Amino acid sequence: MSFNFYTNAVSRASRGLAAAIFILGLALIGVGFLIYVLRDLFAILFSIIFCIAGVGCAITALRILWTMRKFGRINSHYSEPHRENVKIHIEDHYDV
């Protein structure tokens, strides 16, 4: 009498996972080989990507600084917070 502690689904899932890991390993080997052979091309591509990312970061930082400078000028005109044409009415209602 034999007992099966796993089903056919578990076997198929583990085989599928092993196949996916094997394909991923072969793909990584292929990419590594391509980078080794074409290192000048990949160096140029990566340098272009990093330059574009750097320009994007610099532009975003300048936009934030420019916006904060505009907000600083707006807030510097007022020495204390106030609003024009606003009246505050306080009514005392004491219920005893």
C-alpha positions in Angstrom: 0.0 0.0 0.0 1.5 3.3 -1.1 0.6 6.8 0.0 1.0 9.9 -2.2 1.6 12.9 -0.1 1.4 15.3 -3.0 -0.9 15.6 -5.9 -0.3 15.8 -9.6 -0.9 19.6 -9.4 2.0 20.0 -7.1 4.2 18.1 -9.4 3.1 20.2 -12.4 3.6 23.4 -10.5 7.1 22.5 -9.4 8.1 21.5 -12.9 6.7 24.7 -14.2 8.6 26.7 -11.6 11.8 24.8 -12.5 11.3 25.5 -16.2 10.7 29.2 -15.6 13.9 29.4 -13.4 15.9 27.6 -16.1 14.7 30.0 -18.8 15.4 33.0 -16.6 18.9 31.6 -16.0 19.5 31.2 -19.8 18.2 34.7 -20.4 20.6 36.2 -17.8 23.5 34.3 -19.3 22.6 35.6 -22.8 22.3 39.2 -21.6 25.6 38.9 -19.7 27.3 37.6 -22.8 25.8 40.4 -24.9 27.0 43.0 -22.4 30.5 41.5 -22.5 30.6 41.4 -26.3 29.0 44.8 -26.9 30.2 46.7 -23.8 30.9 49.9 -25.8 27.3 49.9 -27.1 25.8 49.3 -23.7 28.1 51.9 -22.1 26.8 54.5 -24.5 23.2 53.4 -24.0 23.5 53.5 -20.2 25.3 56.9 -20.3 22.5 58.3 -22.5 19.9 57.0 -20.1 21.7 58.4 -17.0 22.1 61.8 -18.7 18.4 62.0 -19.6 17.5 61.0 -16.0 19.9 63.6 -14.6 18.4 66.4 -16.8 14.9 65.3 -15.8 15.9 65.5 -12.1 17.5 68.9 -12.5 14.5 70.3 -14.4 12.1 69.0 -11.7 14.3 70.4 -8.9 14.4 73.8 -10.6 10.7 73.9 -11.1 10.2 73.1 -7.4 12.6 75.8 -6.3 11.1 78.3 -8.7 7.6 77.5 -7.3 8.8 77.8 -3.7 10.4 81.1 -4.5 7.1 82.4 -5.9 5.3 81.3 -2.8 8.0 83.0 -0.7 7.4 86.3 -2.5 3.7 86.0 -2.0 4.0 85.3 1.7 6.7 87.9 2.3 4.2 90.7 1.5 2.2 89.9 4.6 3.8 90.2 8.0 1.0 88.3 9.7 -1.7 86.1 8.3 -4.9 88.0 7.5 -7.7 88.1 5.0 -9.2 91.2 3.4 -12.9 91.8 3.7 -13.4 89.1 6.3 -15.3 90.0 9.5 -15.5 87.6 12.4 -18.7 87.7 14.4 -18.6 86.2 17.9 -21.9 85.8 19.6 -22.1 84.7 23.2 -25.0 82.4 23.9 -25.1 81.1 27.4 -27.8 78.6 28.1 -28.3 78.2 31.8 
